[in-house]
Amino acid sequence: MGVFVYLPLVLPLTALPVARLAAYRLHPRVATRLLAALAAVLAVCSTLCLGLLVVVGTAQLAGNPLPDAWSDPEVREAVPYDGITGKAAIVALAAVAVGCAEAALRHRRVRRRAQRALAGLPDGELAVVTDEAPYAYALPLPLPLPRTGTVSSGGTDARTTARATARTTARARGRIVVSTAMLACLGPRERAALVAHERAHLAGGHHRFLLTVRLAARANPLLRPLRSAVAYTSERWADEEAARATGDRTVVARAIGKAALVSRGTPSPTLAGIAGPGTAGTGPGPVPRRVAALLGPAPAAVRWPPVFTAVGLAVWAAAVGTLGSALSSANAAVTLVLVLRAATPL
């Protein structure tokens, strides 16, 4: 393995330039999916690397539960500075486990608390909460089980069943939570833009991308630029969907500006809202950039940019880097297994 075992730990350094170029040059939908996938792969590879370092680096320590033959010099020579890196990897891997568990538990706790708060409200996609604090966000809900009915001899109305199925499908994605204070700040057309924006968050499953990059950033702090970039691109994705649904980009831009001025944000970074956080590089804040993008033409829906462009090179560099990290992790894992098998039967 040699020094190449450390490659998955440092390859996330490429996340910053890739995030900047993708957030500005790619279509928001493509950028969100690409950056989330990149973060997930790099996080898994770096965590696997830490696990390998823990196994090899601590095999020779007294009192470890590993087989004695795993402390063979041939095994330790597979990783440079095995003693130092092994002990450091223990601390790092423990920090990764605690950080990821804390982020996942907080996401689950916030969702459950929000669902309990909506329990007494009328059924429907839009949940209006009487509150003096202005906020709006998309709350994903677990997929409900479809109701099955029987057809009697008198004949059960098929249209009633179809309407019930449609209501179940609409509720499967989640609910749009808006406070009365937020609605009071917006005009009728701006309210429609807000609902369309939050509906786009639910339809696109943006909370999954946000949670993925947040867990990835906990696994490797070098991936934090991707967390901020995905927070921005997911909002831009919802902006474009809202503009397409309402047919007026200016109204959506005005709704975003007003909401950002008064909103206190979402209850969790993994929940999406019209005034959600997110930065992508230096320069103006995310809301002015989103408003400026909406006041311009709609972005081209290009799935894969040309190679000989700045963003094309960035995308290819990200793909090559991700592939290199995955191959390095796989090679290190296979090599370690072979060395351990040579040292002692598994």
N, C-alpha and C positions, 0 to 999 in steps of 0.2 A: 504493500500500500504506500508506504513512505509518506512524503509531505502531501501527496494528493488526497489523503484522507481528510485534510483540513479544507479542501476546496469548497465543499458545500457551506462552510461557515462564513466564507468571505465573498462568495458570489453575490449575495444580496446587496453588496455595495453598488451594483449596477442598477438597483431599484430607483435611485433618485433621478438620474437622467431619463430612464425609461418612463417613469411616472410623469415627469414634466412634459415630455414630447407626446405621450399618448393622451394625456388629459387635454392638450390643446389641439392636436392635429387629427385624432381619430374621432369617429362618430361616438357619442357618449355611450351608446349601447355596446358597441364593440370594445371600447376602452374599458368599460366596467367588467365585462366578462374576461377580457384578456388579463387585466391586472389582478383580478381576484384569483384566476387560475395560476398565474405566475407566483403570487404570494403563497398559495396553498402548496404548490410543488416545492418551492424553495424552503418553506417552513418544515415540511415533512423531511426533506433531505438533510437539513441542518440538525433536526432532532435525531434522526437516525445516526448522523455522524457523532453526536454527543453520546448516544447509547453505545456505539462501538468504542469510543474512547474510554467510557466507564468500564466496559468489560475488559479491554486490554490493559488499560492503565492501572487498574486496581487488582488484577489477578495475583500479583505478587505480594500484596499487603497481608499482614498477619491477621487472622480472624475472619477473612472474607469467606462467603459461603460457596465460592466457585471451586471446581475441582483443582487439586494441587498441581496437576499437570498443565493447567492453563497458565501457570507462572513460568513455564519453560522459556529460556532465553529466545528461542526461535519465535515464540508468540510475541514477546515484548519488543523484539526488533521490528515487528511489523509497523509500529507506531513510533516516530521520533519523540524523545523525551517522555516516555510512557508514564513515568511516575508523576511528573508535574502535571501533564495534561489530564491524566486520569483523575487526580484529585480535584483539579479545577472543573472537570466535566461533571463530577458528582454534584457540585454546588450549582453549576449552570443548569443541569438537567432537573434538579429539584426546583429551581426558580421557574423553569419553563412549566413544569407540572402545576405548581401553585398558581402561576399567573394565568394559565389557560383555564384551570378549574374556576378561579375567581371570576374571570370574564364570562364564562359560560353560565355559572350560577347566577351572576348578576342579571344577565340577559333573561334567564328564565324567571327570576324573581320579579323583575320589572314587568314582564308580560303578564304574569299571574296577578300582580297587584292591579294592573290596569284592567284586566278582565273582570276582577271582582268589583272594581269601581263602576263598571258598565252593566253590572248584573241587573240593576233596577230600572234601566232605561228601556224605552220601547225598542222592539226588534227592528232591524234594518241595517243597511250598510252604513248610513250616516248616524253617528252618535253625537248629539249636541249636549255638552256638559255645561251646566250653569256654574260659571266660575269667572271671577274678576280678572284672573290672569289670562292673557291671550296666548293660545298655543293651538297647534294642529299637527297631527301626526297619523301615520298609518299603523294600525295594530294588527299584525298577522294573528290568525286564530288557527287552532288545529283543525284538520279536515273532519267534518262531521260525517257520521255513517249515514248513507242514504236510507230513506224510509221505504219499506216495501209494503205494498198493499195487496189485497185480494179483490178480485172482480166477482161481484155477486151476480145472481141471475137477473136482478133488476138492472144490472149494468152500472159499474162505477164510472163516473165521468172521466174520460181520458184527459180532457183539458184540465181538470183539477189536479190530476197526477202530474201533468206536464208543468203546471204552474208551481207545484210544490217542489219538483225537481229543479226548476229554474231558480227558485228561492234558495234551495240548498247549495246549488252551484255558486250563486252570488255570495253567499255567506262563507263559502269554503276558504276564500282568500283572506278574509279578515274584515275589519271595520275601520271606518275613517272617524277619528276622534277630533272634534273641534269644540272649543269653548265659545260661550256666548260673547265674551269680550273680543275674541278674534273676529267673529262674524260681524260685530258692531263696527269694526275698523274697516270693513270692506264693503264695496258696492255690490249690487246683484251680479254683474258680470264677473267681478273679481272673485266672488264666492264660488261661482261655477268653475272658474279657473283653478281655485284652491282644491275643490273636490276632484276635478280631473287630474290634478297633480298627485294627490294622495292615492287616487285610484290607480294611477300608473305605477306607484310604488308597490302596491299590492299585486297588481297583475304581473309585474316584472320580478317579484320575489326579491326586492332589493335588500331586505333584512338579512337574507342568506349571504349575500356578497359582503355586507358590512360586518357580519359576525365572522365570516371567513378571514377577512383581512385583519380584523382585530385579534383573533386568535393567532394568526401568523405573526403579527407584530409582537405578541407576547412570547412566541417561540423564538424569534430572532429580532432584536431591536433594530437591526439594519433594515428591516422591512417596513418601518414606520412611514416612509414616504408613500408606499403603496396604500397604506391605510387612509392617509389624508387624500390621496388622489382618487380612490374609489368613493370616498364620501362625497367628493366634488362631482365626479362623473355620474354617479347614481342620481344626484339632484339634477344634473343637466339632462340626463335621460328622461326623468319625469317632466322636466320643463318642456322638452320637445314633444312628448306625448300629450301634455296638456295643451300646447299650442296647436297641435294637429286636431285634437278633439274639439277645441273651442273655435278654431279657425281665425284666431286673432292673437298674434305674438305680442302685440303691445299690451293687451289686457293682462296676459300672463306675466309679463315683465313688471307691470304696475302692481299686480297682486303680490309678487315676490318681494318687491321693494317695501311695500307697506307691511307685509308680514314680518320681514326681517327687522324693521324698525321697532316693532312692539313685542315680538315674540320672545319667549324665554327659552325656546328650543324644545327638544324632545326629552323624555325622561331617561333615555339611554342612548349612547352613541350607536347602538345597533338597530335602533328604530329610526325610520326615515320620516322627515317632515318637510314642509315647504320652505322653512327657514333653517334647514339642517346645516351642521357644521361642515367643514372641509376646506382645505387649502391645497393648492397645487403649484408649488413654486413661489417665487417672489413676485412683488408687484401688488396691484389692488387686491382687496379681499375677495372671497368667493362670490358674495352676493353681487357686487358691482360687475364682476366678470360674467356672471349668469345673466344679468340684465342686459349687458352689452351684447352678449351672444344672441339673446332673444330679439333685440332691436335690429340685428343683422339678418342675413338670409339663413335659411335652414341648412344644417350641415349635410354634406353628401353622404349617402348611405353606402360607403365603400367598406366592404368586408375585410379586404386585405390590401394595404397600401402598396404602391409601386416600390420596388427594391431601391432604386437609385434616388431616394428622397431622404430627408432627415428622419421623418417618422418611420419610413420603411426600414432604414438601417437600424433604428432603435428597436423596432419590432423583431427583426431578424436577430439582432444581438440578444434580445431577451429570450427568444426561442432557443438560440444556440447556448446561451448561458444556463437556461433551465435544463436543457438536454444534457449539458456537460455536468451539471450538479447531480442530476438523477443518475447518469452513468457512473460518476465518481462514487456516489453512495452505493450503488449496486455492486460495483467492482470491489469496494472496500468490504461490503457485507459478505460477498462470495469468497473473497480472499481470506477473511477472518474465519469463516466456517471451515474452509479447507485447512487452514493452519491449525485450528483447534481439533479437527478430526485427526490430523497427523500427530498432535500432541497426546490426545486421549480420545477414546471412543465416546461419542455423544449418546 
